[in-house]
């Protein structure tokens, strides 16, 4: 068995493709929501292993002195059998809006971060580059 490194995911409003590596060794993430399509590569993609899975994050919108929007995938560890090309997965995604001001978040009244959670389904594969 190999660990999955390519995830193709969707919901009613989102289409996400994430590859932990590529031909040049850099991760790739494609984000599609409605008419918006964003592609990320290499250091634009942040990943952090945690005890509940790997958190993969990208900044999808930034308005200086107002807010930054971060999209994150919480990817589980997925083992792909050698005789199976892909495994079905269910994944959570989180869209976080971080409010800020000209001097940073300390002048924002009330809650600084808000969250929208998405349930995604799709496939995980182990691909060799």
Residue frames as qw, qx, qy, qz and C-alpha x, y, z in Angstrom:
[[0.000, 0.887, 0.462, 0.000, 0.00, 0.00, 0.00],
 [0.387, 0.226, 0.001, 0.894, 1.01, 3.58, -0.66],
 [0.040, -0.589, -0.450, 0.670, -0.11, 6.80, 1.02],
 [0.356, 0.787, 0.464, 0.196, -2.37, 9.04, -1.05],
 [0.362, -0.364, 0.066, 0.856, -0.76, 12.17, -2.46],
 [0.098, -0.101, -0.453, -0.880, -3.42, 13.30, -4.97],
 [0.161, 0.455, 0.744, -0.462, -6.92, 14.34, -3.89],
 [0.119, -0.221, -0.497, -0.831, -9.77, 15.24, -6.25],
 [0.042, -0.397, -0.752, 0.525, -12.65, 16.65, -4.21],
 [0.134, -0.325, -0.380, -0.856, -15.98, 18.39, -4.72],
 [0.139, 0.418, 0.701, -0.561, -19.17, 19.64, -3.10],
 [0.338, 0.757, 0.558, 0.021, -22.19, 21.40, -4.58],
 [0.110, 0.991, 0.029, -0.077, -20.20, 24.67, -4.71],
 [0.221, -0.793, 0.536, 0.187, -16.50, 23.71, -4.68],
 [0.944, 0.291, -0.098, 0.119, -14.07, 21.73, -6.83],
 [0.304, -0.826, 0.474, 0.030, -10.62, 21.12, -5.36],
 [0.925, 0.250, -0.216, 0.187, -7.61, 19.26, -6.67],
 [0.324, -0.845, 0.421, -0.063, -4.57, 18.90, -4.42],
 [0.902, 0.250, -0.277, 0.219, -1.32, 17.15, -5.26],
 [0.645, -0.725, 0.100, 0.222, 1.30, 16.90, -2.51],
 [0.421, -0.444, 0.514, 0.601, 3.97, 16.88, -5.22],
 [0.661, 0.702, 0.069, -0.257, 4.36, 17.25, -8.99],
 [0.853, 0.415, -0.049, 0.313, 6.95, 16.67, -11.71],
 [0.311, 0.668, -0.318, 0.597, 9.10, 19.48, -10.28],
 [0.471, -0.105, -0.713, 0.508, 8.56, 18.29, -6.71],
 [0.116, -0.058, 0.274, -0.953, 6.28, 21.18, -5.70],
 [0.205, 0.437, 0.823, -0.299, 2.72, 20.82, -4.38],
 [0.115, -0.175, -0.456, -0.865, -0.22, 22.03, -6.51],
 [0.144, 0.459, 0.753, -0.449, -3.71, 23.10, -5.47],
 [0.088, -0.253, -0.498, -0.825, -6.57, 24.13, -7.74],
 [0.101, 0.399, 0.650, -0.639, -9.59, 25.90, -6.19],
 [0.119, -0.255, -0.553, -0.785, -12.84, 26.45, -8.06],
 [0.056, 0.489, 0.698, -0.520, -15.88, 28.13, -6.51],
 [0.388, 0.794, 0.309, -0.352, -18.53, 29.40, -8.91],
 [0.610, 0.780, -0.002, 0.141, -16.86, 31.47, -11.63],
 [0.153, -0.868, 0.468, -0.067, -13.65, 31.82, -9.59],
 [0.969, 0.074, -0.117, 0.203, -10.72, 29.52, -10.36],
 [0.155, -0.885, 0.432, -0.080, -7.44, 29.92, -8.48],
 [0.929, 0.163, -0.267, 0.196, -4.27, 27.86, -8.90],
 [0.392, -0.841, 0.362, -0.088, -1.54, 27.63, -6.27],
 [0.870, 0.315, -0.308, 0.223, 1.94, 26.13, -6.41],
 [0.580, 0.281, -0.455, 0.615, 4.93, 25.56, -4.17],
 [0.258, -0.078, -0.540, 0.798, 5.35, 28.01, -1.28],
 [0.384, -0.241, -0.137, -0.881, 1.87, 29.49, -1.87],
 [0.804, -0.293, -0.432, -0.284, 0.59, 26.27, -0.27],
 [0.167, -0.529, 0.659, -0.508, 1.11, 25.80, 3.46],
 [0.814, -0.174, -0.515, -0.203, 0.83, 22.36, 5.03],
 [0.205, -0.517, 0.628, -0.544, 0.96, 21.38, 8.66],
 [0.562, -0.114, -0.819, -0.037, 0.75, 17.79, 9.94],
 [0.438, -0.408, 0.371, -0.710, -1.50, 17.48, 13.00],
 [0.235, -0.082, 0.938, -0.242, -2.81, 14.60, 15.06],
 [0.570, 0.443, 0.549, -0.422, -6.15, 14.77, 13.19],
 [0.698, 0.566, 0.372, 0.231, -4.74, 14.97, 9.66],
 [0.464, -0.053, 0.182, 0.865, -2.75, 17.34, 7.48],
 [0.144, 0.850, 0.321, -0.393, -3.95, 20.93, 7.29],
 [0.475, 0.177, 0.434, 0.745, -3.33, 22.34, 3.80],
 [0.034, 0.831, 0.362, -0.421, -3.99, 26.10, 3.48],
 [0.400, 0.282, 0.336, 0.805, -3.88, 28.81, 0.81],
 [0.053, 0.510, 0.261, -0.818, -4.78, 32.50, 0.93],
 [0.352, 0.493, 0.717, 0.344, -7.61, 33.00, -1.56],
 [0.082, 0.837, 0.276, 0.465, -8.28, 36.71, -0.96],
 [0.506, -0.363, -0.298, 0.723, -6.50, 39.56, 0.78],
 [0.057, 0.855, 0.240, 0.456, -7.82, 43.09, 1.22],
 [0.446, 0.147, -0.431, 0.771, -5.22, 45.14, 3.12],
 [0.079, -0.093, 0.397, -0.910, -6.44, 46.68, 6.38],
 [0.667, -0.089, -0.073, -0.736, -9.79, 44.85, 6.11],
 [0.873, -0.141, 0.393, -0.251, -9.63, 41.06, 5.81],
 [0.164, 0.442, -0.844, -0.255, -7.81, 37.99, 4.56],
 [0.899, 0.020, 0.106, -0.424, -9.59, 34.82, 3.49],
 [0.049, -0.454, 0.888, 0.055, -7.82, 31.48, 3.90],
 [0.890, 0.063, -0.209, -0.401, -9.04, 28.17, 2.46],
 [0.185, -0.481, 0.841, -0.168, -7.93, 25.03, 4.30],
 [0.823, 0.015, -0.489, -0.288, -8.33, 21.32, 3.69],
 [0.523, -0.484, 0.644, -0.279, -8.14, 18.87, 6.56],
 [0.712, 0.341, -0.556, -0.260, -6.78, 15.79, 4.81],
 [0.854, -0.380, 0.318, -0.158, -6.84, 12.40, 6.52],
 [0.170, -0.456, 0.842, 0.233, -4.10, 9.84, 6.11],
 [0.855, 0.312, 0.073, -0.408, -5.26, 7.57, 3.27],
 [0.392, -0.335, 0.820, 0.249, -3.67, 4.24, 2.37],
 [0.693, 0.457, -0.201, -0.521, -4.25, 3.23, -1.25],
 [0.845, -0.098, 0.523, 0.048, -4.07, -0.52, -1.96],
 [0.228, -0.400, 0.661, 0.593, -1.61, -1.53, -4.68],
 [0.199, 0.250, 0.875, 0.363, -4.41, -3.16, -6.71],
 [0.086, 0.812, 0.567, -0.104, -6.82, -0.18, -6.51],
 [0.414, 0.455, 0.146, 0.775, -6.29, 3.06, -8.46],
 [0.114, -0.443, 0.135, -0.879, -8.19, 5.24, -5.99],
 [0.243, -0.350, -0.818, 0.386, -10.03, 5.31, -2.67],
 [0.190, -0.752, -0.402, -0.486, -13.24, 7.20, -1.89],
 [0.368, -0.121, -0.482, 0.786, -12.78, 9.90, 0.77],
 [0.189, -0.876, -0.391, -0.211, -14.82, 12.43, 2.74],
 [0.510, 0.045, -0.201, 0.835, -12.94, 15.58, 3.70],
 [0.133, -0.883, -0.369, 0.257, -13.68, 18.80, 5.56],
 [0.426, 0.378, 0.089, 0.817, -12.66, 22.19, 4.20],
 [0.263, -0.757, -0.399, 0.447, -12.72, 25.44, 6.13],
 [0.307, 0.638, 0.156, 0.689, -12.90, 28.96, 4.76],
 [0.463, -0.589, -0.371, 0.548, -11.59, 31.38, 7.40],
 [0.183, 0.823, 0.126, 0.523, -12.07, 35.13, 7.22],
 [0.570, -0.344, -0.307, 0.680, -9.51, 36.98, 9.35],
 [0.043, 0.955, 0.222, 0.193, -10.60, 40.56, 10.03],
 [0.622, -0.153, -0.115, 0.759, -7.86, 43.14, 10.45],
 [0.027, 0.974, 0.188, -0.127, -7.28, 46.90, 10.54],
 [0.413, 0.838, -0.248, 0.255, -4.54, 49.34, 9.62],
 [0.127, -0.673, 0.649, -0.332, -2.67, 48.39, 12.83],
 [0.223, 0.142, -0.963, 0.052, -3.57, 44.71, 12.78],
 [0.477, -0.404, -0.731, -0.275, -6.29, 42.58, 14.37],
 [0.311, -0.259, -0.638, 0.655, -5.94, 44.08, 17.87],
 [0.176, 0.160, 0.114, -0.965, -8.25, 46.99, 16.89],
 [0.425, -0.193, -0.694, -0.548, -10.97, 44.73, 15.49],
 [0.485, -0.212, 0.455, -0.716, -13.97, 44.69, 17.84],
 [0.880, 0.031, 0.220, -0.421, -15.41, 41.30, 18.64],
 [0.883, -0.003, 0.449, 0.138, -14.64, 38.05, 16.87],
 [0.026, -0.681, 0.503, 0.532, -11.61, 38.33, 14.60],
 [0.060, 0.178, -0.895, -0.405, -12.03, 35.02, 12.73],
 [0.746, 0.184, 0.277, -0.577, -15.19, 33.54, 11.23],
 [0.218, -0.219, 0.921, 0.238, -15.48, 30.10, 9.65],
 [0.788, 0.265, -0.058, -0.553, -17.48, 28.36, 6.96],
 [0.432, -0.276, 0.857, 0.053, -17.14, 24.57, 6.85],
 [0.680, 0.367, -0.358, -0.524, -17.62, 22.51, 3.68],
 [0.755, -0.129, 0.642, -0.042, -18.05, 18.75, 3.39],
 [0.422, 0.595, -0.527, -0.435, -16.22, 17.46, 0.33],
 [0.866, -0.039, 0.499, -0.029, -16.19, 14.02, -1.22],
 [0.527, 0.726, -0.383, -0.222, -14.08, 12.52, -3.92],
 [0.974, 0.093, -0.139, 0.154, -11.06, 10.31, -4.47],
 [0.325, -0.805, 0.480, 0.122, -7.55, 9.92, -3.14],
 [0.912, 0.382, -0.119, 0.089, -4.79, 8.34, -5.23],
 [0.590, -0.594, 0.373, 0.400, -1.15, 7.48, -4.91],
 [0.665, 0.743, 0.026, 0.074, 0.67, 8.87, -7.93],
 [0.720, -0.325, 0.210, 0.577, 4.39, 8.68, -8.74],
 [0.293, 0.945, -0.017, -0.144, 5.99, 11.78, -10.28]]
